[in-house]
């Protein structure tokens, strides 16, 4: 974990409520896809955890949804604004288990961490299937970005206004070697039940500290209690215990 000052390069709306922010700064502690950062905002006690969408040696890209005062404040920030950010948080995805034909399932704001994962899997020569789930057509983002990586992309909408009508599980292919997913808990449960292979799930959770000190995001697993922020947010399918 590293605390650094980042400078906003750009901050643009992708939909009515989803924004893409590119920041320049020290990304050396970001070592894996599926990790997250924790952003300090003026006048707010707790930092805001945001998943890493993409990164390189000099820039960090986050895609976030306006859901409260913190993200609303972020949406109004322009180029040149400096932010205090903790980087290198969370474990991220294990790419070594993917097999040749992994499928990636992202729902809503669970889509962004799938992007850097897809990029890395494509660099390894994997045949990547991506399924993006949204409620309605107006919420869709990053479809073309995944296609540009060479992924086979399917979009689902609950109301059928675009792509396949239904949920991400309705578009699961017959032939895949492994799955990776991120999204709201009901979606993760559905993927857990519908999937035919092993896989990894990234959990969304409210966090106090973001680095394992407060124990506020603990959950029970087959191997005992784990902290979503420190021991996760990614967990393997086999270790998850769902509450009734």
N, C-alpha and C positions, 0 to 999 in steps of 0.2 A: 504494500500500500504506500502511495506517495501523495503528499499534499502539494499541489501546484497551482499557479495562476495561469488561466487560459484566457485568450482574447477572442471574442466572437468575430468570425470572418463574415458569416452570413446567417440569416435567420428568416426562413421563408415558409409560408403556409402551403401545405400539400392538400389539405381539405379545409372545411370550415373550422375544425377543431384540432387538427394534427399539424405539427410544425417540424421542419428539418433545420437543425442548427449545426453549423460547422465551426469548430473552434481550433485555434492554433495554440500549441503548447507542448509540454513534455509528456509524451505518450509512452515512455520507456517501461512503465510498470503495467501497461496493458499487454498481456502476453497470450491471451486466448480469446476466441470468439465465445460469446455467451456471458462475458463478465459485465459488470456495471460500474458506474461512477456515482458519486454522491456530491451534490452541488449545494454550496452555501448561498443563500439569498438574503439580502439585507432585510432586517426586521423580522426574520423568521427563525425560530429556535432550532428546529430540526432541518437537516439537509434533505434534499430531494433525491432519492435514488432513481437513476435513469439508465436503461440498458444501452450498451454500446452497439450502435448500428454498423459502424465501420471505423477504421483507423489506419494511419500509416505512420511514418517516422515523425511527422510534424503536425498532423491534424487529427482531430477526433470528430466524428459525426454522430449526433444523437437525433432520434426522431421521437417526439413526445406528444402526448395528448393533453389539452387544457382540461383539467378536471378540478382545479381548486385555485386558491390564491397564489401558490407558488408557481405553478405552470402558467397561470394567467400573467404573472409578472414576467416570466421568461419570454412569453410570446410577444411582449411589447419591446423587448431589448433589441438594439440595433448593432451594427458592426462597430467594433472598437470597445465595446463594454467588456470589462474584465470580471472573471468569475473565479472564486476559490473552489477548487474541485479535488476530491479524493479519487484517485485512479487505482486500477489494479484490484478491484474488489470482486469477490466471488470466484468460483472455481472454473466456470466455463464448460464447454462441451468437449468430450473425448472423441476425436476424429478417428482414432485407430480401430474403432468397433463398427464403422459404417458399412463395410462390405462394398460391393461395386455399384449397387443401385439404392442409395438411401433416399427416403422421402422426408421432406421437411414440411411441417404443418404449423402455420402461424395464424393466430386469431387476433384481429384488432391491433392493439399496441404490443402484442406478442410477435408481430411481424418483424420489427427492426432487428432483433438479434439474429434472426434467420439469415439476414443478408450477408454479413461477414462470414458466417458459417458456410453458406452456399458458395461464396467466393473461394474459400479455402478448400472445400471439397472438390470444386471444379479444377482448381490448381493441381489437385492430386489425381486428376483424370477420372473422377467419379461421374456416373450418369445420374444427375440429380433431378428428382421430381419435387416441385414445390407446390403446396396447396395453401392458398391464402383465403382466410375466412372473414367476411364482414356481414353486417346486418343488411345494408342497402348499398346501391351503386355509388352514391355520393361519398361514402366513407372509404372507397378503395384508394390505396396508394401503393407505390413501389412495384406494381405489376411489370412495367416495362424495364425497370432496373434489374429485376431477376432474369427476365428474358435476355437482357444484354449480356448476362454472365453465361448464357448458353443453357440455362435450365429449362426444363419442361414445366410450364406454369399453368395451373388451374386456379381460377378464382371462384369461390362460392359466395352466394348471398342468401341470407335467410328468406328474404321475400321474393327471390328469383328475378330481381331487376337487372342482374348481370351475371353471366357465367352459369355455373351449375346451381340450381336451387337447392338450398339446404345448408348443411354444416360441413366442416372440413372432412369429417368421417364419411360423408356421403361420396366423397371423391377419392377415397383411398384406392390405389391401384391394386391389382391382383398380385403383381410381381414386384416385390421390393425386399431389400436385404436387412434394413434397419430403419428406425424412425427417430427423428428429433422434433421436438415441439415446444412451443411457448404460447401461453395465452391464459385466459381466465380459468379458474379451477373447474367449472362445469365442462369446459372443453377438454381439459386434461383428463378428467375422469372418462369422458366419452372416447378419447383416443386410447386410453388405457384398456378399455373394454373391447374396442373394435380392432386393435392392432394384433397382427399375427406373428410379430417378431419382438425381439427385445428392443429397447430404445431408451432415450433420455428425455426428461421433462424439465423445463425451466419454470420455476414457480414465481408468481407475482405475490408479493407480501408487503405489508406495512412494516417499515423498519425504523428503529430508533436511532441506533448509531451507524449501522451499515458495515461494521467490521467485527461483530461477534462479542462485544463487551457487555451489552445490556440484556442479552438473552430474550429479547422481546419477540423475536420471530422464530422461536423454537417449534419444531414439529416432531412427532413421533414416527420413527421408522423401524424396520425390522432389526436394525442394529443399534437401537436406542434413540435418544433425542438428538436432533441435529438442528443447527442454526441455518436458516435459509440464506442469510447474508454471508456467512463464513464458510459453512460446509456445503452450501448450495451456491447459487439458486438452482443449479442443475443436479438432478438425482436420477438414478437408473430406475427403470420400470420395476425391477424385481425388489427394490428396497422400500417401495412406497406402501404405507398403510393408510387406506382411506377411512375416514370416520363415517359411521353409518348415517 
